[in-house]
């Protein structure tokens, strides 16, 4: 069976990509992770997800395809949510979904096969119904290869309309840059 189909099926059944990685359904990309906690009470302000660029992620130009960067960032956001206690089941309990409505990405340096990269994710700002996560893709030498701000909107899962951020999500987003 095609591992990608299994992964998509499990994702739609409520298993995040991080859980799928742990189950061995997806190829292991995570080497380690760190949590930086807020002073107030343990919510991770920054998540760091480490990965290695695989040969299948390289395009005809010999570097990581631009679309793959977006996937790396998605993995980083999922890691941040999980570390903040906001996995898919938590969203179901709150009756919400989040929808990415804008990705503003800067491709700073190319990535090639074998590069060890870290996806850093942290809250940037929160509004009434939307929020922004700041992300960086950094190499082992600390050079930023790409950075992005990703805006998501909170949506009522039943009505499929935007709604105010629930307190639980808003609390996780309180670690905001100046």
C-alpha positions, 0 to 999 in steps of 0.5 A: 500500500502507498505510504502517502495514502495511508498517511493522508487517511490517518491525517483525516482520521485525526492523527497528526503527521507528528503522531504518524511519524512516531507510528512509523507511517511517515519517514522519520525526519525528526532528530530531536526537539526542544521546548522553550517555555513561557514564564507564566506557565509552561506553554512552549513559546518556541518549538524546534523540529529538526529534519534532514533533506532527502533525495526525493525532495530535490527538484531538477535544479538540484535543490529543495523544491519551493513547495517542499519548504511549505511542507517543512513549515507545516510540520513545524506548525503541527509540532508547535500545536502538539507541544502546546497541547493543541493536537487535533483532538483538542481542536475537536473538543473546542469545536474548531478548526484552523485554516491557513489563509496567508503564507508570506515566505522568504526563500533566503538560501537554497537547501540541498540533499543531506542538509540538517535543518531546524524549523523554529515556530513561535507565535507572532500575534493574535487577533480576534479570529486570526493569529500569526505564527512566525517560522524560520528554517535554519541550517546547522550553522545557524544560517536562516534558509527561509522564514515565513509568517503564516496567518491562520483563521479560527473556524467553527467546525460545525458552521464552517465560519470564522469565530473568536479564538477560544481561550485555550488557543489564545493562551497558547498564543500569548508568547508574542514578539515585540 
